[in-house]
Amino acid sequence: MRIGLYPGTFDPLTLGHMDIITRASALVDRLVIGVAINRDKGPLFTLEKRVKMIEDECVELSARTGTEILAHPFENLLIDCARDVGATIIIRGLRAVADFEYEFQMVGMNRALDDSVETVFLMAEARRQAVASKLVKEIARLGGDVSKFVPPRVDQALRERYGPVLERG
C-alpha cells in the first residue's frame, strides 16, 4: 500500500489545499493529511475544528477516488509523523519560487533523518497560486469575501468566527 503524508496547519483549509489533496490522492492508496498543532503560529481554529474541516471536505473525494483519506494531528518532527503513519512519500504543495527555497532545505534535512521517505512536490494550479491561509484569514477578518478561496463550509466557519461580512457585491 502506498501511503502519502500531506502536512500543514490548514488554518483554514483552502481550495489550494483541496487541489493538492485531490491530485495527491491519485498518487497513493492512503493519503494522511497531517494537521500540525504548531502552537507557535497561534491558529485561528482549534485543532479539532481544523481536523473536522478536512474530514468533512474529503469524505466525497475519498468515495469518488477510492483513496482512503484521513486527518492525523501531529506535533513531532515531520519525518517522525511520516514513520508513525507508515508514509513513504511526503507531499508538499508549491505556489511560487519562494516556497521552493524553504521546501528544498526541508527535503535535505528530512533525507538526512530518513532517506527512505521521498518528498514529492505538486505545483498549485495557476488560479490557486496566490491563495494562502494567512491572506484568507486577513481578508475574512477585514470583512472581505473569501468564498472563492475556501470550500463553502470553511467560508461559513470564517463568517461565524469573524461575524457579519460586509455586503457582497
N, C-alpha and C positions, 0 to 999 in steps of 0.2 A: 504494500500500500504506500503510495506517495503522499507524504504529509508535508504541507507547507504552512509556514507561520508568517502572518502579515501583522507586524506590530505597529502600535501607535497609541496616542492618548484618545483620539476620536472624540474630542471635546469642542464642538459636537461632530457627529458623523456627517460628512458632506457627500454630495453627488460625485465629487472627485474620488473619495474613498470607495464609494459604491462601484465606480468604474473599475478601479483596481481590483476590488473584490470579485467582480463579475469576470474579469479577464483572468485573474489568478485561479478561479475555480475551474477553468478549463485545463489548467496545468497539473492539478493534483486531485487525488481521490478524497482527501480530507483537508479542509482549509481551516486553520485555527486563527482566529482574529485575536491577537494578543493585546489586551487592553491594559496599557501601562497605568499603574496607580499614580506615579510621579507627583508626590505631594508638593515638590518644589515649584511646579507650574501653577498651583492653586486653581484646579479645574473649576469651571462653571457648574458642571453637572457632577453629581456623585458618581462613584464607580458603578454602583448598582444601576443607576439611570443610563449610563453610557453602555453598559453590557446589555441592558434591556433594549435600547435603541437598535443596537447591532442585531440582536436576536430577532426583533420584530421585522427589521428590514431584510434579513437574509432567509427567512422561512420560505418564501415563494421562490427565491433564486435557487436554494438548495433542492427544492422539489423539482424545479424545472431542469436543473443540470444533472441531478443525481449525485452531486458532490456534497459530502457532509460538511456543513459549515457551523462552527461553534465559536462562541466568545470565551476567552480564558483570561481572567485578570492575572497580572504578574507585577512583581516589584523587584525581581532579581535581575541579574545580567541577562541580556537578550539571548546569549548563547546558552545559558543555563535554562532559560524558558524553552528554547528550541529542544534541548535534551529532554526536559520534563514532559513535553507533549509528543516526543518522538519525531520531530520535524527534521528533515534533511535539507530543506530548502527554506530560506528566509526570503520573503518577497517584500520589496521596497518600491514605493511609487516615487517617481521623479517628476517635478513640474518644470524646473529650469536648471540651467547650468550651475547656479548657486547651490542647489540641492546636491549636485553630484560631488562637489568637493568634500562636503561633510560625509556623505554616504561612502565615498571612496576610502576615507580614513576608517570608518566603522567596519567596512569589509576587511581591511587589513588587520585590524585588531581582532575581529571575530575569527578570522582564519588562523591567526596566531594562537587563539584559545582553543579552537577545534576546527581542523581543516577538513573534517568530514561533512560539515554543513556548508552548503553552497548558497550564495546570495544571487537573486535574480532581480533585475531592475525592470520595471514597467513604466513607460512614459505615460503620463496623464494624457488623455485625448485633448486635442487643441483647445476645445471650448471649455475645458475644465482646468487648464494650466494656471489660471490666476486664482483659483478657489483655494483658500487657506482657512482653516478653522479659526485662527486668530482674527482674520479680517471679517469672517462671517459673524463672529461674536461682537465685534466692534460695530458693524453695520446694524445688527439687531439691537444692540444697546442704545444706539442713537435713533432708533425708530425706523430704520430703513427696511425695505422689503428684501428678505433673503430667500424667498420661495424658489428662485431659480438656481440656488446653490445647494439646497439641502432637500432631503425627502420630506413629503408633507407632514409626517408625524414629528419630525425633528423641527420643522418650521413651527408647528403648534407648540412644542415644548419650549422653544425660544420665546414665542409670544407670551406664553404663560409665565415664563421667568422674568421677562422684561416689561410686562404689562402691555397696554394697548399700543398697537403700531400706528404710526401716522397714516393718514388716509392714503391708500394706494391708488396711483393714477393709472 
